[in-house]
Amino acid sequence: MDISLLKKIGFPDKSADVYLALLQLGPSSVRVLAEFCDLNRGSTYDALKWLQDRELVSFYKKASKQHFVVEHPEKLKQLIEKEQEGLMSAQKEIDRSMSELLAVYNAGGNRPVARYFTPDTIMRILTDVLDTCEVSGELMYRVYSVDGLREQLYKDFPTFSDARIGKGIAVRAIAIGEGGELRGLDERKYMKASSTTPTYIIIYPGKTAYISLNAKQEAVGVMIENIGISETQKGIFDTLWETL
Amino acid sequence: MIYIDFDMTLYNTENFVKDICDIFHTHGVPLDIAYEAKERAVATDVLLHFDYTFERHIAAVRSLGQDVDQKIVLKELNGLFTNKYVFAGAIEFIASLKECGHKVILLTAGNANFQRSKVQGSGVNVHVHQEVYIPGGKDVYVRERMEKEKTFFINDNGRENVLVKKMNPDVEVITKLNPTKNYAHVLEELHIPIYSTFDEIYAYVITH
């Protein structure tokens, strides 16, 4: 039997093992269960206690020894129902505590948070740009756009510009090198520069993202969540924009 | 018909694992991590199903924070597929079972490709009538192929043996003693004999 099924409903490893052993063996002493599951007696008792607390296992005495017996497997359904009730209750508790949790979360804004993106997850930066702009209400972001990376970045999200325009989000782009085109709600200026390791930079509310190519010429990135860094980059971008 | 297990029944897997871990150790991996990684590499989510391969072991070692060169380590590990781990007397034991007119089937659980490399490296495959590689679930495998003829099941894993016996009460299950595991009480309750030598197992087979 697949143990992960029991783990999904909250069984610790050893309790899952002992539960299945009881199903297979029938009524058994702790000594037999411990041997069968290759556990010491203490761990076996702990596992049995966990199962007893959830009414999945009971015991009876035979010749002054405790023998454990598993309850009908239908009890597992009751356990799931109880877990669901517990989760519903926890969700309500979290809803009530959300403002407090957010206060603690926002207090962490003084230190930058960095997130890394692989070629498989790089698209999440683009969705984050749209989500962040939308949530913050600041419907414009800035990019340093470079040839070669642009194609890699948008290949898994070819409708990005349409989605951006649909949300009313504008973009101001400084294109390093040639290429790129206007798609709507965008402004573009060009800057001459050459680099063997170009980096595509996105500056958006409270965050900056840096995308470059790895050794396999795939797009990888890091996103830094920090208002200070974002605002500084924004200031540099705007100053440069005025000079172009 | 006789189903006979491979690991720790005909083959000294304990020494095989020791040599594997020693190779990792020569590449800077602490022994406790090499053994812990082995446990992780063996385990699957399904009870008594196994999936050990050298590649999974290397991946588990890496997941425990150790950096090893897969190509170099793998080359050394592949050198362990030899016949030096076959228990003394194992080949003669198989031959004597065949002489009694039994069909001898090697039944081993684990990653099929890996187990096949191990079995073929050991040379045991040429002595049995048939080799069967399954991920696990020997109890079900035996039940689905039960015939009228007398069937024996020889294996070191007490847990598998209990399940085989429970699911197939007519099968004569014999446990080959595995010094690293103790199943004495659970096997006693089901009257499953335990023997430490091939001679004892052979004596049991010819008298039952």
Interface residues (C-beta under 8 A of the other chain):
Chain A: M1 D2 I3 S4 K7 D17 L20 Q24 L25 S28 R31 V32 E35 F36 C37 D38
Chain B: D45 V46 L47 G158 R159 V162 L163 K166 K181 N182 Y183 A184 H185 V186 E189
